[in-house]
Amino acid sequence: MPTGSSAKKDSAKKRTREKKLADSFALHLKPKQIIALVLLFLGVAGGTTALLGFANWSSENSRTDEQVKNAVEAAKIRETNGGAIVEQDEDPDEDNPYWAFIKMNLLNVDLKNLMLTNDETKGWVQVAGTNVNYPFVQHDDNEYYLKHSFDKSTNSAGWVFMDYRNNANMSDKNTIFYAHGRVDTTMFGGLRHILYNGWLSDRANFVVRTSSPEKNGIWQIFSVYHLPTTTDYLKTNFKDDNEYAEFLKMITERSAYDFRSAPNSKDQIVTLSTCYNDRERMVVHAKLVKFN
């Protein structure tokens, strides 16, 4: 057995040999090889992080899909005839979808069942030709439902929610709905594609239907566009009809498609806002044509 002194010497010699071996290894590596090793290490670490991120994303999607399914079952969605028609200065051309929309059935949703899951449920929103068909909620800010699902569980998929500044009875000039633009087209993800997926070729798609305790409505889409992130289209209050008319003119002229249907200062509108990419927003506006 080596003495304490000899053991220290052996240990020192071992460290010296290991250092020389490491130095020799490093000296024999070319700069490109060193870079490759670093990238390999980072790639392994990054790949692990990416896999974990994908697993979490997939899990959240599954939970969101389950909540959507449960909400549709609980809502007991029905359609009803009748309703009051909002007077419009519309093109008499029979091809204008307005004349079909005023004959369309209204949605009638059982919100009481939905409120058993979420007491902040305010109504239902549906956009023709897309998978937007969800209950909408309203919190006391515009942040909570970016990271919480319908049952209020933490979920980065979020949920569809009404602007906290809006009256829940949908009596404002501009009622605003938000949701994430998910790549799997859930929430408002489908709206990100309507400019180039053939949606615009079918005029029957140009309609939004909503249901709330106070008002079931049919809304005709008059403007769709994406633009660099701004908040100028997110106004809910206007000092007078002139200011509101200027606002309507601005958002109508922005449209990437001519719907041949412009609102006036007496109209109520709904706005659907989501992300188009990291720097832009996708926006849909529709005016009220019928309600009960």
N, C-alpha and C positions, 0 to 999 in steps of 0.2 A: 504493500500500500504506500503511495507517495506521501511524503510529508507535506505540511501546509505550504512550505516554501516552494517545494518542487511542483505542487499542484498549481500554484499561482503562475509559475513559469510556464507550465504546460498550457494553461489557459491563455496566457498572453501570446504564446507561439501560435495557438490555434486561431486566435483572432487575427493575428498578423497574416497567417496563411489565407484565411477567408477574405481579408481585405485585398490581398494581392490577387486572389482569384477573381474577385468582383471587379477590381481595377483592370485586370487583364481582359475580362469579358467586355467591359465598357470600351476599352481602347480598341478592341477588335471589331466593335460594331460601327458601321458607317452611319452618318447622320440620318440617312433615309430609313435605316433599320431601326434606329432609336425612335424616330417619328412613328414608324409603323407599329412598334410595340406600345407606344403611348396611345395611339389611336385604337389598337386592339383592346387595351385595358378600358379605355373610355367607351368603346363600342359594347363591350360586355356589360359594363355598368349601366350604360344607356339602354341597352336592350332589355335588361332586367326591369328597369324603371318603366319602359314602354309596355312590357308585358303586364306589369302590375296595373298600369294606367288603363290598358285595354280591358283587363279583367274587371276593374271597377266600373268602367263605362258600360260594359256589357251587363253587369249586374244591375246598374241603375236603369238601363233600358228595359230590362225584364220587369223590374218593379213598376216602372212607369206604364208599360203595356198592361200589366195586371190591373193597375188602378183605372186605366182608361176603360178596360173591359167591365170592371165593376161599376164604374160611373154610368156607362151606357145602359147596363142592366137596371140600375137603381132609378135612372131618370124616367123610364117608361115613356119615351118620346112618342107623342101623337101629333097628328096634323089636324088643324081646324079650318073650316071655311069662314068666309066673311071678313070683317075688318074694315076700318075706315081708310079710304084712299087719300093720300096727300096730293093736293092739286099741284100739277107740274106743267111747265112750258115745254112739252116734249114734241119731238119730231113725229108727225102723224104717220110716218113710214111704218108699215106693219112689221118690217124687219127689226125695228127698234125693240129690244127685249123688254122694255118698260111695259109694253102692252100685254106681255105674257106674265110679267112679275106681279102686276096688280090682280091677276086671276089666281096666282099661286096660293096654296095653302100655307097658313102660318104654323109655326112650331108651338107645341104646348108641352112643357116639361114639368115633371113632378119634382120640384126643387126641395120639397120637405124631406124626401128620402136622402137626397144628396147632403142636406144640412146635418144629417145624423153623423156623416163622416167629417164634414167641415162646416162649422157654423159661419164661416165667412163666404159661403157660396152665394153669389148674387144672380146667376143666370146661366144661360147656355148660348154658345156662338157656333155657327156652322157656315162654312164657305163652300159653295158648290164647286165640284171638280177638283177638290183637294181633300186631304184627310183632316182638315180642321173641323172638328166636331166634338167640342169639349164643354164641360161646365167651366165658367170663369168665376174667379174669386176676387176679393178686394181686402187688402190689409191697410194699415195706417201709414205705409210707406211704399215706395216702388222698388224695394230691395229684397224683401223677405221671400217672395215667390220666385226669385231668380235662383234660389238655392233650396227651395222646399217644394215638395210634391203636394198633391191634392190632400193627402192625409196629414200634411204638415211634417212629414218625416224629411230629414235632410237628404237632398238629392240634387245634383248639379243640373239635371234635366229641367228642373223647375216646373212651373205650371202656367196656364193662361190666366192673366189677372188684369183687372180694370185699374186704371190710374186712380190713385188714392184721392185725387182732387175732384173726381167726378161724383155726381149724385148717383147713388145706386139705382134710382128709379129711371135712369137713362133720359133725363129731361134736359141735359146740357146741349149746347150747340154742337160740341165736339166730344163724343165719348170715345176714350182711347183704351185699346187692349194691347197688351204686350205678351210676348212669350219668346223663348229661345228659338233660333233657327237651326234645329238639330239636323245633323247630316243624314240621319236615318229618316228624315221628313216628319218626325213626330213634332208635337207642339206646333209652332209656325214654320217648321222646316220646309214644308211643301210650298209656302209662299215664295221662297227664294228661287223657285224654278219656273214660275208661271209665265215669265217673259219669253221663254224659249222652249217649252216642252209641249207646245200645241194647245195649251189651255186657252189662249186668246182666240183660237180659231172657232170656238164654240160659244156663241153668245149666251147660251143657257147657263154658262158658268159665271156670268157677271152679277151674281147675287149673293148677299149675306143674309142669313136669317138668325134672329136672336129671340130668346125667350127669357123673361124675367117676371117676378110677381106682379109688377105694375104694367108692363108693356111687352107684347109679342110683336116683333117687327120684321118687315122685309125691306132690305136696303139694296139699292142698285149701285154697283161699282162704277165710279166715274174717273178714277185715277189710280195708276199703279206706277211705281218707279223705285229706283235705288239711287242713293246719293251719299256723299261723304257725311259722316256722322254730324248731325245738327239737332237742335231742339225746336227750330222755328215752326215745325208742323205740329207741335205738341201743345198748342194753346187750348185751354178749355173755357176761358172767359174772354169776352170782348166788350169794349166800352160802348159800342153802338153797332148798328147794322152796317155802316160804312166800313168800319174796321173789319167786320166779319166778311163782308163782300170782297175786300182786298185779300183777305186770307184765303178765301175760296178760289179767287182768281189765281193766286200764286200756286196752290197745290194742284189745281186743274191743269195749268199750263206746264207743270212738271211732268205730267203723265207721259210714259214711254209709248202709250197707245191712245188713239183718239176714240173714246167711247161715245162721242156725239151725245153726251148727256151731262150738261153743266148744272151744278146746284145754284140756288140763289140764296139771298140773305135770310129768307124765311125757312130754309131747310135745316133739318138736323142731320148731322153726319156721324158716322163711326170711322175710326182710324185704327188699323191694325199695323203694329210696328214690330219689326224683328231685325236681327243682324243679317246682313248680306255677306259680309266677311269681317275681318278684324277692323276695317276702317270705314265701312259703309253700312247703311241701314236700308232695309227693304220695307216699303210702305204701301198700304192699300187703303183707299178712301171709298166710302159708299154713302149714298144719301137715302133717307127714309122715304119710301113710296107707299107703305101700307102698314097699319098697326091695329091692334085691338086691346 
